[in-house]
């Protein structure tokens, strides 16, 4: 499959903290997947968000495990949770989340603060 330019944008955000050593190593993994992305469906919009530097953007979201990945489009948060720092794992997860043929009828419910961050990402704020 190729990217569908008419499809809505999908935002892929990694929420991290500068003091987190796992996040530090995950930055290279995230960038590797971003640069080589050729998955199905729409081309994602990538975000690397330091929760302390961008605290106003993150809002009331309390992150317990770093790094946290958030995948959202204008209608729903598709995924929010920690991800192992492995390029194959991240690529496999994103392919499942972004492939329109695999989309479930409804995405799982997430806490309000996660939904709000997803909305802010999709709104460009």
C-alpha positions as CSV (number, residue, x, y, z in Angstrom):
1,X,0.0,0.0,0.0
2,X,1.0,3.6,-0.5
3,X,0.2,6.7,1.3
4,X,-3.2,8.2,0.5
5,X,-2.8,12.0,0.2
6,X,-6.6,12.5,0.6
7,X,-6.7,10.6,3.9
8,X,-6.8,12.7,7.1
9,X,-3.5,13.3,8.9
10,X,-2.4,10.9,11.6
11,X,-0.3,12.3,14.4
12,X,2.4,10.1,15.9
13,X,3.9,11.7,19.1
14,X,6.6,10.4,21.4
15,X,6.3,11.9,24.8
16,X,9.5,11.9,26.7
17,X,11.6,13.7,29.3
18,X,15.2,14.9,28.9
19,X,16.3,13.2,32.1
20,X,15.0,9.8,30.9
21,X,17.8,7.6,29.6
22,X,15.4,5.3,27.8
23,X,13.9,8.3,26.0
24,X,17.4,9.4,25.1
25,X,18.1,6.1,23.3
26,X,14.5,5.9,21.9
27,X,15.1,9.2,20.0
28,X,17.3,7.4,17.5
29,X,14.7,4.6,17.1
30,X,11.8,7.1,16.6
31,X,13.9,9.1,14.1
32,X,14.9,5.9,12.2
33,X,11.3,4.8,11.8
34,X,10.2,8.4,10.9
35,X,12.8,8.7,8.1
36,X,12.1,5.3,6.7
37,X,8.4,5.2,7.0
38,X,6.7,3.7,4.0
39,X,3.7,2.1,5.7
40,X,0.1,1.9,4.5
41,X,-2.4,4.6,4.6
42,X,-1.8,8.3,5.2
43,X,1.7,9.8,5.9
44,X,1.9,10.5,9.6
45,X,2.9,13.8,11.2
46,X,5.7,13.1,13.7
47,X,6.1,14.9,17.0
48,X,8.9,14.5,19.6
49,X,7.5,16.2,22.8
50,X,9.6,16.8,25.9
51,X,6.9,16.9,28.6
52,X,8.8,19.5,30.7
53,X,9.7,21.8,27.8
54,X,6.2,21.6,26.4
55,X,4.2,21.2,29.6
56,X,1.4,23.6,28.3
57,X,0.9,21.3,25.3
58,X,0.9,18.2,27.4
59,X,-1.6,19.6,29.8
60,X,-2.8,17.5,32.7
61,X,-1.6,14.2,31.3
62,X,0.3,12.2,33.9
63,X,2.8,9.9,32.3
64,X,4.0,7.0,34.4
65,X,6.2,5.1,31.9
66,X,8.5,6.6,29.4
67,X,8.7,6.9,26.5
68,X,4.9,7.1,25.8
69,X,3.6,6.9,22.2
70,X,0.4,8.7,21.3
71,X,-1.2,8.1,17.9
72,X,-4.3,10.2,17.0
73,X,-6.3,11.5,14.1
74,X,-9.0,14.2,14.2
75,X,-11.6,11.7,15.3
76,X,-9.9,9.6,18.0
77,X,-6.8,8.6,19.8
78,X,-5.8,5.2,18.3
79,X,-3.1,4.3,20.8
80,X,-1.6,5.8,23.9
81,X,1.0,3.9,26.0
82,X,4.6,2.9,26.5
83,X,6.5,1.2,23.6
84,X,9.6,-0.8,23.7
85,X,12.6,1.0,22.2
86,X,12.9,-1.2,19.1
87,X,12.4,0.0,15.5
88,X,10.7,-3.2,14.4
89,X,8.2,-3.0,17.3
90,X,7.4,0.6,16.6
91,X,7.0,-0.1,12.8
92,X,4.8,-3.1,13.4
93,X,2.6,-1.1,15.8
94,X,2.3,1.8,13.4
95,X,1.4,-0.4,10.5
96,X,-1.4,-1.9,12.5
97,X,-2.7,1.5,13.7
98,X,-2.4,3.2,10.3
99,X,-3.6,0.6,7.9
100,X,-7.2,1.4,7.0
101,X,-7.9,-2.2,6.3
102,X,-7.1,-3.1,9.9
103,X,-8.9,-0.3,11.7
104,X,-11.4,-1.5,14.3
105,X,-14.9,-0.1,14.2
106,X,-14.1,1.9,17.4
107,X,-10.8,2.8,19.0
108,X,-10.4,2.0,22.7
109,X,-11.4,4.6,25.2
110,X,-8.6,6.6,26.7
111,X,-8.5,9.1,29.7
112,X,-9.7,12.6,29.0
113,X,-6.2,14.1,29.3
114,X,-5.0,11.8,26.5
115,X,-7.9,12.7,24.3
116,X,-7.2,16.4,24.9
117,X,-3.6,16.0,23.9
118,X,-4.6,14.2,20.8
119,X,-7.0,17.0,19.9
120,X,-4.2,19.6,20.5
121,X,-1.8,17.6,18.2
122,X,-4.4,17.4,15.4
123,X,-5.3,21.1,15.8
124,X,-1.6,22.0,15.4
125,X,-1.5,23.7,18.8
